[in-house]
Amino acid sequence: MKNVSFLAELLEKDSITEHVRSISLKNDPSKVYLNTNDRQESIGENVLYTDVPGYLNISFAQNGQKKWEKSVATFEGSYIDLKKYNDLDHFLKSKLSSKRASRLRAYKRTLEKVFPIEYQYYYGEIQDHTYEKLMNTLKRMVTTRFDEKQMNHMALTEWDRFKELGKGLIREKKASLIVIYHGDEPIHISFNYIWKQLVFGYVRGFNIDYSKFYLGYIDIMIQLQWCFEMGFEIYDLLRENMEYKLRFADHTYLYANHITVAKQGPFSIISPLITWLSLSLKFDIYYPFISRLRAIYHRIPFLPKRKEKRIQPLYQLEKLDKEQWAKMDKERFSQTGIDSLNEPYGKRAVYHFLYLSKEKLEHLKIYTSLDDEHSIILECPDSLGKVIFKNRVEKHGK
């Protein structure tokens, strides 16, 4: 049996018409994104289609030869129905309380106040050197972030293939890169696949030095604003219904593995039937059973549990009043630049201070202590702070 990734055929290879006759939206059958009667020469293959989004109503063609088909639900996903909203303001008012919506806008204003920020949308055109720089930066961002979380990211397992395809897709308007720049430095990058009026948010990465600035929420806002302006109708958040996704999503759905049988003959259905039964046992019985068993195990108090690792704070940020600073011996401090800090988490600590103080980066002065190499003083016109850096040590829970 042939294995085919539905999303790869749809988003990367532009060969979906070899596999389906029509694609429409289940919740709105009037929205037909593909409808073709084109017939290819029959290859008579049995096919297992993976990564089939459950919110789409799909007529699998199999060149008109299919005799039997079955689906098995696999992973969760979610999407935003952009057609329901007039613009970003309408969306935020509909999805969030006025207080939370105001807070999201404040995140963006704070970022733009502290740093010289620009937003760039690469869709249809991108220079070779720009693409190379952005994709290398995006990979570094994702790797650094997920190494820190001690997790793996699916996109990294196939990065070279993904990177090779991406530039051409952007130039053909089948993908986009949306970038938040601090000056010339990209600090948040999103790569989206695009098909018809559907946008698929594939991978996002940010510079962890700016982690206090809620770049993820700012990215969501500028992406949706762009989607509304471009007239897109669906923003697919793809796999894993994490909290931030569910906060914005209009609908959740299940991906499916879909089996079509086209081969003739009395035994042609045996292999597909075994595949279907195996997938059903895995996703309908085994995974739910293990999940319930794990939940029951964790509710029993006397059974041994795996202790989560706790990470000691990277630094301690303290307020400093003007009287304290005035009494300090200034000869024991040396002014330095942010790029000259020797601490690996120096920028993160400095930007944390700027987020809290809402002061401009250009107004910041940094002083290193000659008596304590692991502490710095941060001075802005209206605020003062002290940072004490710590060695990063992993500790087990209590």
N, C-alpha and C positions, 0 to 999 in steps of 0.2 A: 504494500500500500504506500502511495506517495504522500509525504508530509509537506504541507504548504502553510506558511504563515499568511493568514488573511491580511493582516496589517502591512506586512512587507509588500505583498502584491498591490495593495491599495495605495500605500504612501511612498514607497521607494522605487518599485519596478514599473509602475504605470501599466500593469498588465492585468488589472482586475477584470476587464471585459472577457478575458479568456476563461474566467471561472464563474462569473455570475451574469444573469440577465438584467436584474434590477436591484436597486438599493433605495429604500425609502425610510422615513422616520416612523417608528412604531407608534409613538404618541401623537403623530400628526401625519396620517397616510397621504395627505395632499402634498407633503414635501417629498418629492421624488428627486433623488440626486443622480440616479442613473437608470436608464430604461433603453435597452437595446435589443434588437432582434438579430444582430449580427451572429453568424454561426461560423465557428472555426471547424476545421476538419477534425472529426472525432478521433480521440486517442484512446478512448475506452478504458480509462484508468479509474481505479478506486482511490479516493483521496481523503486524507484526514486534514481538515482545515483547523489550525489553531488560532487563538487570539481573535475570535469573532465577537465583536461588541454586541451585547444583548439588546441595545436600544435601537438597532437597525433591523429593518425587515428586509431580508436578503433572499432573493430567488437564485439558488445555485444552479447554473446552467448545466455544467458537466456535458456541454455540447448536446444537450437534449437527450442524453442517453441514460441518465440516472434512473435506477430501478428501486433504490432503497436509501433512506437517509435517517440519521439519528444524531442527537446533540446531547452533550454532557456539560452542565454548568461547571465552571472552574473558579476563576478569581473575581473579586469585586472591583467595580470601577464606578465612576461618577462623571456627570457632565453638567454644564451650564447651558440652559436654553436661552440664548441671546435674543431670540425673536420676541421674548416676553417683555423686553425692556426697551425704552426709548434711547437711553444713553447710560453712562456710568453712574450719574447721580441717581437716576431712577432705580438702577440695580442696587446701589448701596442702601437707599431708603427702603427698598423692598426686603432686602436680606438681613439688614442689621438694625439695631436700635439707633436712635439719633446720637446717643452718647458714643456708641462704638464706631459708627460711621465718622463722627467728628474726630475720634481718636486716630483712625486710619489716615485721614487727611492731615492731621497734625504730624504724624510720622513723616510724611512726605515734605511738609513745610520745614520741619526741623532739619532733615537731611539737606535740603536746599539752602537753608540758612547757614549751616556749619561749613559746608563744602561747596565749591563751584561744580554744580551738577549739570550734566547734559544727558539726554535720552536719544538713542539712535536706533533706527529700525532698518534692518538690512533685509530687503524683500524685493527681488528682481535684479538688484545690482550689488556686487561686493567685489572689492579688489582682492587679488590673490594674497598679498601680504597681510591685508586686514583679516581675511578669513583664517589664515594660518595662525596669526597672533591670537585671535579670539578663541579658536578651537583649542589651542594649546593652553590658553589661560583657563578656559572652561574645564578642561580635563584636570588641571592642577587644582582648581577650586573644589571640584567634586571629590578628587582623591584626598585632599587635605581634610575636608569636612568629614568624610566617611571614615577615614583613618582615626580621626579624633573620636568619633562615635563608636569605633570598633565595629563597623558594619560594612557590608559590600553593596555596591551600586551596580545594577544590571547593565547599565550602558557601558561601564568600563570593560566588561568582558568582550565586547565587540567594537571597541572604540575605533580601531583602524578602518574597518569597513564603513562604519557610521561616518567618520570624518571624510573618507574618500567620496562618499555619495553626497554629502551635505552641500558642498559648494554649488554643484550643478543644480540641485533641487532649489536652492535659494534663487539662482539666476532664472530658473523656469517658473518661479513663483509657486513652488510646491513645498516650500519651507521658508522659515524666517528666523533671523537672529535678532533678539531685542536686548539692548545693552544699556545699563546704567553706567555712565562714566563719571569719575571724579577727576576732573581735568582730562588728561590723556589716558588715565588708568581705568580699565574696566573693573568695576567692583561687583557687578551682578550681570549674569548672562543667561538668557533663556533661548533654547532651541525648540522650535515648533515645527511639526509637519503640517501641511495644509493640503486638503483635497476638497475640491468644489467650494462649498461654503462652510466646511468643517475645519476647525483648528485643533490639533492634538498637541498638548503640552508635554513634550517628550523628556527633556532634561533641563534642569536649572542648577546654577551654581553661584556662589557668592564668596567674596573675600571675607574670611572669618574675622579679620581685624575690625570689620564694620558690623559685627554681629549684634550690637546693641541698637542698631538703627532700623530694625524690622524691615530689612530689604525685601524679604519674601512677600510681605503684604504690599509694599510699594510696587514691586514687580507685578503682582496680580492686578493692581489698579491700572498701571500704565499699559499692560497687555490687553485688558478688557476695553480700556478706552480706545486703543488702536483697533481692536476687533469691531467695536461699534462703528468707528469711522470708516472701516473698510467694508462694512456690510456683511460680515460673517454671521452665521446663524447658530452654530454650536461650538462651544469650547469644551473639548473633552479633556478631563483631568487624568485620564488613564487609570492605571492600576493603583490599588491600595487606598482605601477610604480613610485617610488620616484626618485628624480633627480639623485642620485648617481647610481641607478640601470640602468636608461635609458642611462647613460653615457657609461656603459659597455655592455649593452644588444645588441644582434644582432637582436632579434625579440621580438615583443610584441604579446600577445594573450589574449583571453578571456576564462575564466573558463565557464563551462556549468553545468546546472542541466539537467540530461538526464533521460527520462522516457521510460521504456520498458514495454510492456503489453504482458503477456503470458497466462493469464487465459482464458479459453474457456467460451462461453456463450454470449448471446445478450447484457447483461448489464455490462460486464466486463470492458468496455472502459469508463464508465461514471465517475467513481472516478478518473482515470488517466487524463481524459480530463479536469475535473474541476481543478485538481492540475496544469496541464499545463497552463490553462487559468489564474489561480491565479498568477502563477510565471511570466507569460508574462505581465500581468497588472503591477506587482510589478517592474520588472526589465526593461521592454521595454517602459513603459508609466509613472508610478508613479515616480520612481527615476529620470529619465531624466527631467520630468516636474518640480519636486521640485528643481533640480539643476539649471535649467534655471530661475525659479522664484526667487531663492535666488540671482542669478547673477544680474537679473534686479533690485531687491530690493536694492542691494548694490550700484548700479549705480545712484540711485535717491538721490541727496544730502540732501534734507530736511527731509528725513525719519530717525527716531531714529535708531542708530546702537549700537550693543553690543560692548562695549569698551574692547579691549584686556588688559590683565594684563601685567604690566611691572615689571620686577624683578630688583631691585637695584643690581649693581655689588657686588660680594662677597668680593672683595678685590681690592686694587689699587696697581699696580706694577710700581715703578718708578726707573729710572736709578740713580745711585749714582756715582759721580766721586771720584777719589782717594784723591783729596784735601779736599772734604767735609768729607770723612771718617777719614782722618788724623786729622782734627780739632775736631772731636767728642771726648768726654771724655770716654775713654775705660772702666773706672771703673764703668760707668753707664750701661754697657752691660754685659751680661752673655752668654757664649757660651753654646749651647744646641744641642741635636740631633733631627733629623727630627721626630722620633717617640715620642719625648717628647713635641712636640708642642700642646698647649691646644686648639688652634683654630680648629674648625671643618673642615675648608677648607685650613688648613695649608699645607698639602702635595700638594694639587692642585696648590696653589700659588708658592710653591717652584719648582715644576716640570715645571710650566709655565716659571719661570725664567731660568731654565736649558735648556728648549727648545729654548728660544731666544738666550741664551749665547753659546749654543752648548758645554757646559763644562761637564765633567764627574761628576757624583754624588759623587764619592769617593773624589773629590777635593773640595767639597763644605763645607763651614763653616757657621753656623747659629748662630746669636746673637739675644737674646731677650733684649728689653729695660727695664730697671728698672723703668723708668719714664712713659712709655706708654706700657701697657700690650697688646695693640692691634697692635703693629708694631714689625717687625723683620728686621734685616740686613742680606743680603746674600752675601757671599764673595767667589769668585773663583779666581784662579791665574790671569785671564785676564778680569774679569768683577765684578761689584758690583751692588747691587740692594737693594731697600727698599720696603717692603710690609706693607701696612696699611689695616688691616682687618675691614670690615664693618658689621653691623647687617643686616641680610637679611630681607628686608621689601618689601612686594608686593604693587605696586602702580598701580592705574588705569591710562589708557592713557589720553592724553590731551583732 
